[in-house]
């Protein structure tokens, strides 16, 4: 079975230079995106404390007029 890098290299050699550059740009984009996704982002407790407000009756059913217009 042929490996992906070998298959990609074979296909890449047959492309015009401008298309090879596009492939390179895309590969670099994917590598950067992958690096960003791998970073372990820690949640910060209480980061937005007291920044929102929720009504006391938030969990109460809505009036029929809300649904019927």
mmCIF file as Biopython writes it, N, C-alpha, C and O atoms, coordinates in Angstrom:
data_model
#
loop_
_atom_site.group_PDB
_atom_site.id
_atom_site.type_symbol
_atom_site.label_atom_id
_atom_site.label_alt_id
_atom_site.label_comp_id
_atom_site.label_asym_id
_atom_site.label_entity_id
_atom_site.label_seq_id
_atom_site.pdbx_PDB_ins_code
_atom_site.Cartn_x
_atom_site.Cartn_y
_atom_site.Cartn_z
_atom_site.occupancy
_atom_site.B_iso_or_equiv
_atom_site.auth_seq_id
_atom_site.auth_asym_id
_atom_site.pdbx_PDB_model_num
ATOM 1   N N  . UNK A ? 1  ? 0.838   -1.184 0.000   1.0 0.0 1  A 1 
ATOM 2   C CA . UNK A ? 1  ? 0.000   0.000  0.000   1.0 0.0 1  A 1 
ATOM 3   C C  . UNK A ? 1  ? 0.883   1.248  0.000   1.0 0.0 1  A 1 
ATOM 4   O O  . UNK A ? 1  ? 1.843   1.340  0.765   1.0 0.0 1  A 1 
ATOM 5   N N  . UNK A ? 2  ? 0.551   2.191  -0.853  1.0 0.0 2  A 1 
ATOM 6   C CA . UNK A ? 2  ? 1.330   3.430  -0.968  1.0 0.0 2  A 1 
ATOM 7   C C  . UNK A ? 2  ? 0.937   4.393  0.161   1.0 0.0 2  A 1 
ATOM 8   O O  . UNK A ? 2  ? -0.233  4.484  0.533   1.0 0.0 2  A 1 
ATOM 9   N N  . UNK A ? 3  ? 1.917   5.095  0.686   1.0 0.0 3  A 1 
ATOM 10  C CA . UNK A ? 3  ? 1.636   6.022  1.785   1.0 0.0 3  A 1 
ATOM 11  C C  . UNK A ? 3  ? 1.116   7.348  1.239   1.0 0.0 3  A 1 
ATOM 12  O O  . UNK A ? 3  ? 1.384   7.709  0.093   1.0 0.0 3  A 1 
ATOM 13  N N  . UNK A ? 4  ? 0.378   8.057  2.064   1.0 0.0 4  A 1 
ATOM 14  C CA . UNK A ? 4  ? -0.163  9.350  1.635   1.0 0.0 4  A 1 
ATOM 15  C C  . UNK A ? 4  ? 0.923   10.336 1.209   1.0 0.0 4  A 1 
ATOM 16  O O  . UNK A ? 4  ? 0.774   10.974 0.166   1.0 0.0 4  A 1 
ATOM 17  N N  . UNK A ? 5  ? 2.010   10.488 1.972   1.0 0.0 5  A 1 
ATOM 18  C CA . UNK A ? 5  ? 3.045   11.429 1.519   1.0 0.0 5  A 1 
ATOM 19  C C  . UNK A ? 5  ? 3.593   11.089 0.135   1.0 0.0 5  A 1 
ATOM 20  O O  . UNK A ? 5  ? 3.832   11.987 -0.672  1.0 0.0 5  A 1 
ATOM 21  N N  . UNK A ? 6  ? 3.792   9.811  -0.145  1.0 0.0 6  A 1 
ATOM 22  C CA . UNK A ? 6  ? 4.291   9.407  -1.469  1.0 0.0 6  A 1 
ATOM 23  C C  . UNK A ? 6  ? 3.266   9.697  -2.552  1.0 0.0 6  A 1 
ATOM 24  O O  . UNK A ? 6  ? 3.612   10.186 -3.627  1.0 0.0 6  A 1 
ATOM 25  N N  . UNK A ? 7  ? 2.018   9.398  -2.271  1.0 0.0 7  A 1 
ATOM 26  C CA . UNK A ? 7  ? 0.947   9.643  -3.232  1.0 0.0 7  A 1 
ATOM 27  C C  . UNK A ? 7  ? 0.802   11.138 -3.509  1.0 0.0 7  A 1 
ATOM 28  O O  . UNK A ? 7  ? 0.652   11.554 -4.658  1.0 0.0 7  A 1 
ATOM 29  N N  . UNK A ? 8  ? 0.847   11.932 -2.457  1.0 0.0 8  A 1 
ATOM 30  C CA . UNK A ? 8  ? 0.743   13.387 -2.613  1.0 0.0 8  A 1 
ATOM 31  C C  . UNK A ? 8  ? 1.921   13.924 -3.414  1.0 0.0 8  A 1 
ATOM 32  O O  . UNK A ? 8  ? 1.744   14.760 -4.301  1.0 0.0 8  A 1 
ATOM 33  N N  . UNK A ? 9  ? 3.121   13.447 -3.105  1.0 0.0 9  A 1 
ATOM 34  C CA . UNK A ? 9  ? 4.313   13.910 -3.822  1.0 0.0 9  A 1 
ATOM 35  C C  . UNK A ? 9  ? 4.218   13.569 -5.309  1.0 0.0 9  A 1 
ATOM 36  O O  . UNK A ? 9  ? 4.582   14.382 -6.158  1.0 0.0 9  A 1 
ATOM 37  N N  . UNK A ? 10 ? 3.734   12.378 -5.621  1.0 0.0 10 A 1 
ATOM 38  C CA . UNK A ? 10 ? 3.587   11.968 -7.022  1.0 0.0 10 A 1 
ATOM 39  C C  . UNK A ? 10 ? 2.601   12.870 -7.755  1.0 0.0 10 A 1 
ATOM 40  O O  . UNK A ? 10 ? 2.874   13.333 -8.863  1.0 0.0 10 A 1 
ATOM 41  N N  . UNK A ? 11 ? 1.465   13.113 -7.136  1.0 0.0 11 A 1 
ATOM 42  C CA . UNK A ? 11 ? 0.446   13.975 -7.755  1.0 0.0 11 A 1 
ATOM 43  C C  . UNK A ? 11 ? 0.953   15.411 -7.866  1.0 0.0 11 A 1 
ATOM 44  O O  . UNK A ? 11 ? 0.692   16.092 -8.858  1.0 0.0 11 A 1 
ATOM 45  N N  . UNK A ? 12 ? 1.672   15.861 -6.855  1.0 0.0 12 A 1 
ATOM 46  C CA . UNK A ? 12 ? 2.169   17.233 -6.809  1.0 0.0 12 A 1 
ATOM 47  C C  . UNK A ? 12 ? 3.163   17.510 -7.935  1.0 0.0 12 A 1 
ATOM 48  O O  . UNK A ? 12 ? 3.168   18.596 -8.515  1.0 0.0 12 A 1 
ATOM 49  N N  . UNK A ? 13 ? 3.991   16.538 -8.236  1.0 0.0 13 A 1 
ATOM 50  C CA . UNK A ? 13 ? 4.994   16.709 -9.294  1.0 0.0 13 A 1 
ATOM 51  C C  . UNK A ? 13 ? 4.362   16.977 -10.656 1.0 0.0 13 A 1 
ATOM 52  O O  . UNK A ? 13 ? 4.988   17.591 -11.521 1.0 0.0 13 A 1 
ATOM 53  N N  . UNK A ? 14 ? 3.139   16.526 -10.849 1.0 0.0 14 A 1 
ATOM 54  C CA . UNK A ? 14 ? 2.462   16.697 -12.137 1.0 0.0 14 A 1 
ATOM 55  C C  . UNK A ? 14 ? 1.692   18.011 -12.243 1.0 0.0 14 A 1 
ATOM 56  O O  . UNK A ? 14 ? 1.131   18.317 -13.295 1.0 0.0 14 A 1 
ATOM 57  N N  . UNK A ? 15 ? 1.662   18.778 -11.174 1.0 0.0 15 A 1 
ATOM 58  C CA . UNK A ? 15 ? 0.945   20.057 -11.191 1.0 0.0 15 A 1 
ATOM 59  C C  . UNK A ? 15 ? 1.849   21.191 -11.657 1.0 0.0 15 A 1 
ATOM 60  O O  . UNK A ? 15 ? 3.064   21.128 -11.475 1.0 0.0 15 A 1 
ATOM 61  N N  . UNK A ? 16 ? 1.266   22.227 -12.256 1.0 0.0 16 A 1 
ATOM 62  C CA . UNK A ? 16 ? 2.053   23.420 -12.593 1.0 0.0 16 A 1 
ATOM 63  C C  . UNK A ? 16 ? 2.550   24.098 -11.311 1.0 0.0 16 A 1 
ATOM 64  O O  . UNK A ? 16 ? 1.989   23.898 -10.234 1.0 0.0 16 A 1 
ATOM 65  N N  . UNK A ? 17 ? 3.597   24.894 -11.443 1.0 0.0 17 A 1 
ATOM 66  C CA . UNK A ? 17 ? 4.234   25.545 -10.291 1.0 0.0 17 A 1 
ATOM 67  C C  . UNK A ? 17 ? 3.234   26.360 -9.472  1.0 0.0 17 A 1 
ATOM 68  O O  . UNK A ? 17 ? 3.265   26.307 -8.243  1.0 0.0 17 A 1 
ATOM 69  N N  . UNK A ? 18 ? 2.345   27.118 -10.131 1.0 0.0 18 A 1 
ATOM 70  C CA . UNK A ? 18 ? 1.400   27.948 -9.378  1.0 0.0 18 A 1 
ATOM 71  C C  . UNK A ? 18 ? 0.450   27.092 -8.541  1.0 0.0 18 A 1 
ATOM 72  O O  . UNK A ? 18 ? 0.062   27.488 -7.442  1.0 0.0 18 A 1 
ATOM 73  N N  . UNK A ? 19 ? 0.077   25.930 -9.054  1.0 0.0 19 A 1 
ATOM 74  C CA . UNK A ? 19 ? -0.791  25.017 -8.298  1.0 0.0 19 A 1 
ATOM 75  C C  . UNK A ? 19 ? -0.018  24.362 -7.157  1.0 0.0 19 A 1 
ATOM 76  O O  . UNK A ? 19 ? -0.575  24.110 -6.089  1.0 0.0 19 A 1 
ATOM 77  N N  . UNK A ? 20 ? 1.267   24.088 -7.386  1.0 0.0 20 A 1 
ATOM 78  C CA . UNK A ? 20 ? 2.095   23.545 -6.314  1.0 0.0 20 A 1 
ATOM 79  C C  . UNK A ? 20 ? 2.184   24.543 -5.158  1.0 0.0 20 A 1 
ATOM 80  O O  . UNK A ? 20 ? 2.163   24.156 -3.989  1.0 0.0 20 A 1 
ATOM 81  N N  . UNK A ? 21 ? 2.284   25.835 -5.500  1.0 0.0 21 A 1 
ATOM 82  C CA . UNK A ? 21 ? 2.337   26.877 -4.473  1.0 0.0 21 A 1 
ATOM 83  C C  . UNK A ? 21 ? 1.029   26.910 -3.683  1.0 0.0 21 A 1 
ATOM 84  O O  . UNK A ? 21 ? 1.039   27.083 -2.464  1.0 0.0 21 A 1 
ATOM 85  N N  . UNK A ? 22 ? -0.088  26.745 -4.376  1.0 0.0 22 A 1 
ATOM 86  C CA . UNK A ? 22 ? -1.387  26.722 -3.695  1.0 0.0 22 A 1 
ATOM 87  C C  . UNK A ? 22 ? -1.483  25.536 -2.739  1.0 0.0 22 A 1 
ATOM 88  O O  . UNK A ? 22 ? -1.996  25.662 -1.627  1.0 0.0 22 A 1 
ATOM 89  N N  . UNK A ? 23 ? -0.985  24.391 -3.180  1.0 0.0 23 A 1 
ATOM 90  C CA . UNK A ? 23 ? -0.985  23.203 -2.323  1.0 0.0 23 A 1 
ATOM 91  C C  . UNK A ? 23 ? -0.128  23.455 -1.090  1.0 0.0 23 A 1 
ATOM 92  O O  . UNK A ? 23 ? -0.527  23.123 0.026   1.0 0.0 23 A 1 
ATOM 93  N N  . UNK A ? 24 ? 1.046   24.038 -1.289  1.0 0.0 24 A 1 
ATOM 94  C CA . UNK A ? 24 ? 1.930   24.347 -0.167  1.0 0.0 24 A 1 
ATOM 95  C C  . UNK A ? 24 ? 1.250   25.297 0.813   1.0 0.0 24 A 1 
ATOM 96  O O  . UNK A ? 24 ? 1.306   25.089 2.025   1.0 0.0 24 A 1 
ATOM 97  N N  . UNK A ? 25 ? 0.610   26.334 0.290   1.0 0.0 25 A 1 
ATOM 98  C CA . UNK A ? 25 ? -0.099  27.279 1.158   1.0 0.0 25 A 1 
ATOM 99  C C  . UNK A ? 25 ? -1.185  26.578 1.968   1.0 0.0 25 A 1 
ATOM 100 O O  . UNK A ? 25 ? -1.360  26.849 3.156   1.0 0.0 25 A 1 
ATOM 101 N N  . UNK A ? 26 ? -1.906  25.682 1.318   1.0 0.0 26 A 1 
ATOM 102 C CA . UNK A ? 26 ? -2.978  24.966 2.004   1.0 0.0 26 A 1 
ATOM 103 C C  . UNK A ? 26 ? -2.421  24.038 3.078   1.0 0.0 26 A 1 
ATOM 104 O O  . UNK A ? 26 ? -2.972  23.961 4.177   1.0 0.0 26 A 1 
ATOM 105 N N  . UNK A ? 27 ? -1.343  23.339 2.773   1.0 0.0 27 A 1 
ATOM 106 C CA . UNK A ? 27 ? -0.718  22.441 3.753   1.0 0.0 27 A 1 
ATOM 107 C C  . UNK A ? 27 ? -0.229  23.240 4.960   1.0 0.0 27 A 1 
ATOM 108 O O  . UNK A ? 27 ? -0.392  22.807 6.101   1.0 0.0 27 A 1 
ATOM 109 N N  . UNK A ? 28 ? 0.367   24.402 4.712   1.0 0.0 28 A 1 
ATOM 110 C CA . UNK A ? 28 ? 0.825   25.249 5.818   1.0 0.0 28 A 1 
ATOM 111 C C  . UNK A ? 28 ? -0.355  25.742 6.650   1.0 0.0 28 A 1 
ATOM 112 O O  . UNK A ? 28 ? -0.264  25.817 7.875   1.0 0.0 28 A 1 
ATOM 113 N N  . UNK A ? 29 ? -1.466  26.078 5.987   1.0 0.0 29 A 1 
ATOM 114 C CA . UNK A ? 29 ? -2.672  26.490 6.696   1.0 0.0 29 A 1 
ATOM 115 C C  . UNK A ? 29 ? -3.173  25.364 7.597   1.0 0.0 29 A 1 
ATOM 116 O O  . UNK A ? 29 ? -3.500  25.596 8.761   1.0 0.0 29 A 1 
ATOM 117 N N  . UNK A ? 30 ? -3.233  24.144 7.061   1.0 0.0 30 A 1 
ATOM 118 C CA . UNK A ? 30 ? -3.693  23.006 7.853   1.0 0.0 30 A 1 
ATOM 119 C C  . UNK A ? 30 ? -2.767  22.725 9.032   1.0 0.0 30 A 1 
ATOM 120 O O  . UNK A ? 30 ? -3.231  22.388 10.122  1.0 0.0 30 A 1 
ATOM 121 N N  . UNK A ? 31 ? -1.470  22.862 8.818   1.0 0.0 31 A 1 
ATOM 122 C CA . UNK A ? 31 ? -0.511  22.636 9.901   1.0 0.0 31 A 1 
ATOM 123 C C  . UNK A ? 31 ? -0.705  23.661 11.011  1.0 0.0 31 A 1 
ATOM 124 O O  . UNK A ? 31 ? -0.666  23.320 12.193  1.0 0.0 31 A 1 
ATOM 125 N N  . UNK A ? 32 ? -0.913  24.915 10.627  1.0 0.0 32 A 1 
ATOM 126 C CA . UNK A ? 32 ? -1.127  25.969 11.622  1.0 0.0 32 A 1 
ATOM 127 C C  . UNK A ? 32 ? -2.435  25.732 12.373  1.0 0.0 32 A 1 
ATOM 128 O O  . UNK A ? 32 ? -2.485  25.874 13.595  1.0 0.0 32 A 1 
ATOM 129 N N  . UNK A ? 33 ? -3.481  25.375 11.654  1.0 0.0 33 A 1 
ATOM 130 C CA . UNK A ? 33 ? -4.782  25.116 12.269  1.0 0.0 33 A 1 
ATOM 131 C C  . UNK A ? 33 ? -4.684  23.945 13.242  1.0 0.0 33 A 1 
ATOM 132 O O  . UNK A ? 33 ? -5.253  23.988 14.332  1.0 0.0 33 A 1 
ATOM 133 N N  . UNK A ? 34 ? -3.970  22.914 12.846  1.0 0.0 34 A 1 
ATOM 134 C CA . UNK A ? 34 ? -3.801  21.741 13.694  1.0 0.0 34 A 1 
ATOM 135 C C  . UNK A ? 34 ? -3.059  22.100 14.974  1.0 0.0 34 A 1 
ATOM 136 O O  . UNK A ? 34 ? -3.400  21.614 16.053  1.0 0.0 34 A 1 
ATOM 137 N N  . UNK A ? 35 ? -2.047  22.949 14.854  1.0 0.0 35 A 1 
ATOM 138 C CA . UNK A ? 35 ? -1.281  23.383 16.022  1.0 0.0 35 A 1 
ATOM 139 C C  . UNK A ? 35 ? -2.171  24.153 16.981  1.0 0.0 35 A 1 
ATOM 140 O O  . UNK A ? 35 ? -2.099  23.950 18.193  1.0 0.0 35 A 1 
ATOM 141 N N  . UNK A ? 36 ? -3.004  25.029 16.453  1.0 0.0 36 A 1 
ATOM 142 C CA . UNK A ? 36 ? -3.897  25.820 17.300  1.0 0.0 36 A 1 
ATOM 143 C C  . UNK A ? 36 ? -4.922  24.938 17.994  1.0 0.0 36 A 1 
ATOM 144 O O  . UNK A ? 36 ? -5.261  25.181 19.152  1.0 0.0 36 A 1 
ATOM 145 N N  . UNK A ? 37 ? -5.420  23.922 17.307  1.0 0.0 37 A 1 
ATOM 146 C CA . UNK A ? 37 ? -6.416  23.029 17.889  1.0 0.0 37 A 1 
ATOM 147 C C  . UNK A ? 37 ? -5.812  22.161 18.985  1.0 0.0 37 A 1 
ATOM 148 O O  . UNK A ? 37 ? -6.521  21.735 19.896  1.0 0.0 37 A 1 
ATOM 149 N N  . UNK A ? 38 ? -4.525  21.898 18.907  1.0 0.0 38 A 1 
ATOM 150 C CA . UNK A ? 38 ? -3.882  21.034 19.881  1.0 0.0 38 A 1 
ATOM 151 C C  . UNK A ? 38 ? -3.550  21.755 21.178  1.0 0.0 38 A 1 
ATOM 152 O O  . UNK A ? 38 ? -3.315  21.115 22.203  1.0 0.0 38 A 1 
ATOM 153 N N  . UNK A ? 39 ? -3.529  23.091 21.142  1.0 0.0 39 A 1 
ATOM 154 C CA . UNK A ? 39 ? -3.222  23.828 22.358  1.0 0.0 39 A 1 
ATOM 155 C C  . UNK A ? 39 ? -4.304  23.560 23.385  1.0 0.0 39 A 1 
ATOM 156 O O  . UNK A ? 39 ? -5.495  23.567 23.074  1.0 0.0 39 A 1 
ATOM 157 N N  . UNK A ? 40 ? -3.877  23.326 24.599  1.0 0.0 40 A 1 
ATOM 158 C CA . UNK A ? 40 ? -4.811  23.030 25.674  1.0 0.0 40 A 1 
ATOM 159 C C  . UNK A ? 40 ? -5.304  24.349 26.258  1.0 0.0 40 A 1 
ATOM 160 O O  . UNK A ? 40 ? -4.584  25.021 26.996  1.0 0.0 40 A 1 
ATOM 161 N N  . UNK A ? 41 ? -6.523  24.708 25.925  1.0 0.0 41 A 1 
ATOM 162 C CA . UNK A ? 41 ? -7.077  25.974 26.389  1.0 0.0 41 A 1 
ATOM 163 C C  . UNK A ? 41 ? -7.760  25.736 27.731  1.0 0.0 41 A 1 
ATOM 164 O O  . UNK A ? 41 ? -8.715  24.965 27.829  1.0 0.0 41 A 1 
ATOM 165 N N  . UNK A ? 42 ? -7.267  26.395 28.741  1.0 0.0 42 A 1 
ATOM 166 C CA . UNK A ? 42 ? -7.809  26.249 30.083  1.0 0.0 42 A 1 
ATOM 167 C C  . UNK A ? 42 ? -8.945  27.241 30.293  1.0 0.0 42 A 1 
ATOM 168 O O  . UNK A ? 42 ? -8.854  28.398 29.882  1.0 0.0 42 A 1 
ATOM 169 N N  . UNK A ? 43 ? -10.000 26.787 30.928  1.0 0.0 43 A 1 
ATOM 170 C CA . UNK A ? 43 ? -11.100 27.669 31.280  1.0 0.0 43 A 1 
ATOM 171 C C  . UNK A ? 43 ? -10.712 28.461 32.520  1.0 0.0 43 A 1 
ATOM 172 O O  . UNK A ? 43 ? -10.040 27.956 33.419  1.0 0.0 43 A 1 
ATOM 173 N N  . UNK A ? 44 ? -11.149 29.708 32.544  1.0 0.0 44 A 1 
ATOM 174 C CA . UNK A ? 44 ? -10.846 30.584 33.668  1.0 0.0 44 A 1 
ATOM 175 C C  . UNK A ? 44 ? -12.126 30.776 34.470  1.0 0.0 44 A 1 
ATOM 176 O O  . UNK A ? 44 ? -13.068 31.397 33.978  1.0 0.0 44 A 1 
ATOM 177 N N  . UNK A ? 45 ? -12.179 30.257 35.694  1.0 0.0 45 A 1 
ATOM 178 C CA . UNK A ? 45 ? -13.386 30.414 36.502  1.0 0.0 45 A 1 
ATOM 179 C C  . UNK A ? 45 ? -13.668 31.888 36.801  1.0 0.0 45 A 1 
ATOM 180 O O  . UNK A ? 45 ? -12.751 32.681 37.017  1.0 0.0 45 A 1 
ATOM 181 N N  . UNK A ? 46 ? -14.942 32.232 36.808  1.0 0.0 46 A 1 
ATOM 182 C CA . UNK A ? 46 ? -15.403 33.584 37.168  1.0 0.0 46 A 1 
ATOM 183 C C  . UNK A ? 46 ? -14.882 34.678 36.251  1.0 0.0 46 A 1 
ATOM 184 O O  . UNK A ? 46 ? -14.817 35.839 36.655  1.0 0.0 46 A 1 
ATOM 185 N N  . UNK A ? 47 ? -14.515 34.335 35.048  1.0 0.0 47 A 1 
ATOM 186 C CA . UNK A ? 47 ? -13.972 35.319 34.127  1.0 0.0 47 A 1 
ATOM 187 C C  . UNK A ? 47 ? -14.992 36.408 33.810  1.0 0.0 47 A 1 
ATOM 188 O O  . UNK A ? 47 ? -14.634 37.580 33.695  1.0 0.0 47 A 1 
ATOM 189 N N  . UNK A ? 48 ? -16.251 36.029 33.670  1.0 0.0 48 A 1 
ATOM 190 C CA . UNK A ? 48 ? -17.297 36.998 33.330  1.0 0.0 48 A 1 
ATOM 191 C C  . UNK A ? 48 ? -18.321 37.133 34.456  1.0 0.0 48 A 1 
ATOM 192 O O  . UNK A ? 48 ? -19.501 37.387 34.214  1.0 0.0 48 A 1 
ATOM 193 N N  . UNK A ? 49 ? -17.859 36.961 35.665  1.0 0.0 49 A 1 
ATOM 194 C CA . UNK A ? 49 ? -18.760 37.055 36.807  1.0 0.0 49 A 1 
ATOM 195 C C  . UNK A ? 49 ? -19.392 38.449 36.859  1.0 0.0 49 A 1 
ATOM 196 O O  . UNK A ? 49 ? -18.713 39.456 36.656  1.0 0.0 49 A 1 
ATOM 197 N N  . UNK A ? 50 ? -20.692 38.494 37.130  1.0 0.0 50 A 1 
ATOM 198 C CA . UNK A ? 50 ? -21.467 39.739 37.230  1.0 0.0 50 A 1 
ATOM 199 C C  . UNK A ? 50 ? -21.570 40.476 35.901  1.0 0.0 50 A 1 
ATOM 200 O O  . UNK A ? 50 ? -21.855 41.674 35.897  1.0 0.0 50 A 1 
ATOM 201 N N  . UNK A ? 51 ? -21.353 39.812 34.783  1.0 0.0 51 A 1 
ATOM 202 C CA . UNK A ? 51 ? -21.443 40.456 33.473  1.0 0.0 51 A 1 
ATOM 203 C C  . UNK A ? 51 ? -22.791 40.202 32.809  1.0 0.0 51 A 1 
ATOM 204 O O  . UNK A ? 51 ? -23.146 40.885 31.849  1.0 0.0 51 A 1 
ATOM 205 N N  . UNK A ? 52 ? -23.548 39.220 33.314  1.0 0.0 52 A 1 
ATOM 206 C CA . UNK A ? 52 ? -24.852 38.926 32.729  1.0 0.0 52 A 1 
ATOM 207 C C  . UNK A ? 52 ? -25.919 39.017 33.802  1.0 0.0 52 A 1 
ATOM 208 O O  . UNK A ? 52 ? -25.628 39.004 34.998  1.0 0.0 52 A 1 
ATOM 209 N N  . UNK A ? 53 ? -27.161 39.108 33.348  1.0 0.0 53 A 1 
ATOM 210 C CA . UNK A ? 53 ? -28.288 39.139 34.261  1.0 0.0 53 A 1 
ATOM 211 C C  . UNK A ? 53 ? -29.337 38.168 33.745  1.0 0.0 53 A 1 
ATOM 212 O O  . UNK A ? 53 ? -29.596 38.105 32.543  1.0 0.0 53 A 1 
ATOM 213 N N  . UNK A ? 54 ? -29.939 37.416 34.652  1.0 0.0 54 A 1 
ATOM 214 C CA . UNK A ? 54 ? -30.981 36.478 34.273  1.0 0.0 54 A 1 
ATOM 215 C C  . UNK A ? 54 ? -32.203 36.758 35.136  1.0 0.0 54 A 1 
ATOM 216 O O  . UNK A ? 54 ? -32.101 36.890 36.356  1.0 0.0 54 A 1 
ATOM 217 N N  . UNK A ? 55 ? -33.342 36.847 34.496  1.0 0.0 55 A 1 
ATOM 218 C CA . UNK A ? 55 ? -34.592 37.131 35.192  1.0 0.0 55 A 1 
ATOM 219 C C  . UNK A ? 55 ? -34.885 36.051 36.227  1.0 0.0 55 A 1 
ATOM 220 O O  . UNK A ? 55 ? -34.545 34.884 36.035  1.0 0.0 55 A 1 
ATOM 221 N N  . UNK A ? 56 ? -35.520 36.452 37.326  1.0 0.0 56 A 1 
ATOM 222 C CA . UNK A ? 56 ? -35.881 35.489 38.369  1.0 0.0 56 A 1 
ATOM 223 C C  . UNK A ? 56 ? -36.875 34.450 37.859  1.0 0.0 56 A 1 
ATOM 224 O O  . UNK A ? 56 ? -36.910 33.327 38.361  1.0 0.0 56 A 1 
ATOM 225 N N  . UNK A ? 57 ? -37.683 34.818 36.866  1.0 0.0 57 A 1 
ATOM 226 C CA . UNK A ? 57 ? -38.676 33.883 36.328  1.0 0.0 57 A 1 
ATOM 227 C C  . UNK A ? 57 ? -38.196 33.213 35.029  1.0 0.0 57 A 1 
ATOM 228 O O  . UNK A ? 57 ? -39.013 32.811 34.200  1.0 0.0 57 A 1 
ATOM 229 N N  . UNK A ? 58 ? -36.916 33.099 34.861  1.0 0.0 58 A 1 
ATOM 230 C CA . UNK A ? 58 ? -36.334 32.540 33.638  1.0 0.0 58 A 1 
ATOM 231 C C  . UNK A ? 58 ? -36.893 31.154 33.307  1.0 0.0 58 A 1 
ATOM 232 O O  . UNK A ? 58 ? -37.168 30.856 32.145  1.0 0.0 58 A 1 
ATOM 233 N N  . UNK A ? 59 ? -37.058 30.321 34.313  1.0 0.0 59 A 1 
ATOM 234 C CA . UNK A ? 59 ? -37.503 28.943 34.090  1.0 0.0 59 A 1 
ATOM 235 C C  . UNK A ? 59 ? -39.020 28.785 34.063  1.0 0.0 59 A 1 
ATOM 236 O O  . UNK A ? 59 ? -39.519 27.678 33.860  1.0 0.0 59 A 1 
ATOM 237 N N  . UNK A ? 60 ? -39.745 29.854 34.260  1.0 0.0 60 A 1 
ATOM 238 C CA . UNK A ? 60 ? -41.207 29.795 34.241  1.0 0.0 60 A 1 
ATOM 239 C C  . UNK A ? 60 ? -41.698 29.667 32.799  1.0 0.0 60 A 1 
ATOM 240 O O  . UNK A ? 60 ? -41.046 30.149 31.873  1.0 0.0 60 A 1 
ATOM 241 N N  . UNK A ? 61 ? -42.859 29.011 32.613  1.0 0.0 61 A 1 
ATOM 242 C CA . UNK A ? 61 ? -43.410 28.896 31.253  1.0 0.0 61 A 1 
ATOM 243 C C  . UNK A ? 61 ? -43.755 30.265 30.682  1.0 0.0 61 A 1 
ATOM 244 O O  . UNK A ? 61 ? -44.134 31.174 31.421  1.0 0.0 61 A 1 
ATOM 245 N N  . UNK A ? 62 ? -43.625 30.409 29.378  1.0 0.0 62 A 1 
ATOM 246 C CA . UNK A ? 62 ? -43.972 31.659 28.709  1.0 0.0 62 A 1 
ATOM 247 C C  . UNK A ? 62 ? -45.478 31.722 28.480  1.0 0.0 62 A 1 
ATOM 248 O O  . UNK A ? 62 ? -46.136 30.692 28.330  1.0 0.0 62 A 1 
ATOM 249 N N  . UNK A ? 63 ? -46.015 32.933 28.453  1.0 0.0 63 A 1 
ATOM 250 C CA . UNK A ? 63 ? -47.438 33.130 28.179  1.0 0.0 63 A 1 
ATOM 251 C C  . UNK A ? 63 ? -47.766 32.639 26.779  1.0 0.0 63 A 1 
ATOM 252 O O  . UNK A ? 63 ? -46.903 32.602 25.902  1.0 0.0 63 A 1 
ATOM 253 N N  . UNK A ? 64 ? -49.027 32.263 26.579  1.0 0.0 64 A 1 
ATOM 254 C CA . UNK A ? 64 ? -49.478 31.845 25.247  1.0 0.0 64 A 1 
ATOM 255 C C  . UNK A ? 64 ? -49.278 32.952 24.223  1.0 0.0 64 A 1 
ATOM 256 O O  . UNK A ? 64 ? -49.031 32.675 23.049  1.0 0.0 64 A 1 
ATOM 257 N N  . UNK A ? 65 ? -49.384 34.208 24.661  1.0 0.0 65 A 1 
ATOM 258 C CA . UNK A ? 65 ? -49.233 35.328 23.725  1.0 0.0 65 A 1 
ATOM 259 C C  . UNK A ? 65 ? -47.833 35.356 23.107  1.0 0.0 65 A 1 
ATOM 260 O O  . UNK A ? 65 ? -47.652 35.842 21.991  1.0 0.0 65 A 1 
ATOM 261 N N  . UNK A ? 66 ? -46.856 34.839 23.830  1.0 0.0 66 A 1 
ATOM 262 C CA . UNK A ? 66 ? -45.505 34.775 23.277  1.0 0.0 66 A 1 
ATOM 263 C C  . UNK A ? 66 ? -45.475 33.840 22.065  1.0 0.0 66 A 1 
ATOM 264 O O  . UNK A ? 66 ? -44.856 34.152 21.047  1.0 0.0 66 A 1 
ATOM 265 N N  . UNK A ? 67 ? -46.143 32.707 22.181  1.0 0.0 67 A 1 
ATOM 266 C CA . UNK A ? 67 ? -46.119 31.704 21.129  1.0 0.0 67 A 1 
ATOM 267 C C  . UNK A ? 67 ? -47.107 32.003 20.012  1.0 0.0 67 A 1 
ATOM 268 O O  . UNK A ? 67 ? -46.865 31.670 18.852  1.0 0.0 67 A 1 
ATOM 269 N N  . UNK A ? 68 ? -48.226 32.634 20.369  1.0 0.0 68 A 1 
ATOM 270 C CA . UNK A ? 68 ? -49.288 32.846 19.383  1.0 0.0 68 A 1 
ATOM 271 C C  . UNK A ? 68 ? -49.259 34.228 18.750  1.0 0.0 68 A 1 
ATOM 272 O O  . UNK A ? 68 ? -49.973 34.480 17.780  1.0 0.0 68 A 1 
ATOM 273 N N  . UNK A ? 69 ? -48.446 35.120 19.287  1.0 0.0 69 A 1 
ATOM 274 C CA . UNK A ? 69 ? -48.292 36.452 18.704  1.0 0.0 69 A 1 
ATOM 275 C C  . UNK A ? 69 ? -49.200 37.484 19.216  1.0 0.0 69 A 1 
ATOM 276 O O  . UNK A ? 69 ? -49.138 38.633 18.779  1.0 0.0 69 A 1 
#
